[in-house]
Amino acid sequence: MPFARIRLPLIAIVSLVLGAAVLASGCRSTEIRFVEDDQAYDAESVMQLFDVAVPASLASADVRDAARLRQAALTDLRGQGGVSAEAAELLTATFTAATIGVPYYVERATYEGEDAWLVLEARGPKDGTLSGRRLWVLRLDGDVILSTLL
């Protein structure tokens, strides 16, 4: 009988630990970064944002995981509160859930004298990884000012 009393809790604990390990191995960090430094950009200087590399964990992710990773990134961004939550709401409303891009860098700045959102997203070909990049410059209402791939 004493063995039976120990065995059930032990099985439950082992099951929980294994379940958590399986879940953790399937989840990638979205590593979204929000910046609000009152920077001013023009058409030339904004291209320097391409120097912000796609986080390694995101760059190696399969494009088929983009929708889930995008949702996680927007949830993380929204969870930071304040202006970053505004950005998350705008990105959710502006881009459909089917968008294959995953935002990893969002900045509130000035572009060509106009308040704007600058967004870098990881993206890739249908059968590839999210190692490519796209830069979006959006008006505060979500209208696209600039969109370019690297």
N, C-alpha and C positions, 0 to 999 in steps of 0.2 A: 503493500500500500504506500509507503513513503516514497518509493520510486515513482509511482503514478502521480503523486502530488507535485513532484519536481518536474516530471516529464512534460505535463501540459503547459505550465508557464514557460518552460525552456523552449518548447516548440513555438509558442506564440512569439517569444522574443526573437528567435532565429528567423521566423517568418517576417517580422517587422523589419529587421535589419536587412534581410535579403531584398525585400520589397523596396525599401528606401534606396538601396544600392542600385537596383534596376532603374528606378525612376531618375536618380541622379545621373546615371550614365547616359540617359536619353535626353537630358536637358542641357542645352548650351546656354552660356551666359550671353546676353544680348550686348552687354558692354556699351550702352548708349551714353554719350557724353553731351551735356548741355552747357553752353557758354553764353554769357551775357556780359561782355566787356566793353560795350559801346564802341566797337570797331567800325571804321568806315572803309568800304571797299568800292572799287570801280571795276569795270569790265576786265582789266588786266590783273589787278591785285587779287580778285576773288579766285582766280585760278590757282593761287598758292594753297588754297584749301585742299587741293588734291594731294598735298604733302601729308595730310592726316590719313594714315594708312587704315585699311580695314583691319579690325582686330583679328588676330590669328584664328581664334575659335570660330569667328563668323566667316572668315575667308575660306575655311575648310568645310563649311557646312554645305550640304546638298541643296540645290535650288528648290527641290521638292519640299524642303522644310521652311521655305521662305515665309509662307503665310503664318505659320505658328511662331516663327522667330520675330516676324514683324509685329504680331499681336503682343508678344512678350516685351519687345522694345518699347512699344507705345504705352503699355501698362507701366513699365519702369519709368518712362518719361513722365507720365501722368502722376505717378506716385511721388515724384520729386516736388510736386506742388508749385504754386505761384505761376510764373511766366512759362515754365517748362510744361505745366499742365495745359496751358493755353495752346502751346505748340502741338502737344499730343492730340488735343481736340481738333485742331485745324488739319493735321495730317490724316487723322481718321476720317474726317469729312471730305477732304480733298481727293484722297486716293482710295480706290476701291480695295476691298479685302483681297482681290485676285492679283493685286500688284506684286510682282516678284521681288521688288526691292525691299531691303530691310534697313531702316535708318540707324546710323551708328554715331552721327554727329549732328547736332542741331545748335544753331547760333542765332541769337537775336542781334541784328546789326543794322547798319545803314549801307544801302547799295545805291550808288549813283545819286546820293542825296535823299533817298526814300527809305523809310523804315521797312525792314524786310526780315524774313526768315531764311537762313542759309541751311540747307540740309544735304548731308552726304549720306548716300545709301549704298549698301553692298548689293550687287546683283550679278547675274551670270546667265549663260546660255541654258536652255531647257534641260540639257543632260549634264550640266556641269556643277561647279561650286559657286558660291557667292563671293568670288575673288575680284570681280569687276566693280567699278565705281561710277556713280552718277552724282552730279552736283545739281541741286535745285536752288534757285533763288525765287522766293515767293513773296508777293505783297502780303501784308498782314491779313488781308481778306482771303488769301489762298490763290489769287490769280498768279499764273506763272509768268515771271519776268525772264528767266533764263533756265534752260535745262541742257546739260551737256554731259557726255560720257567720256570716261577715260579708259 
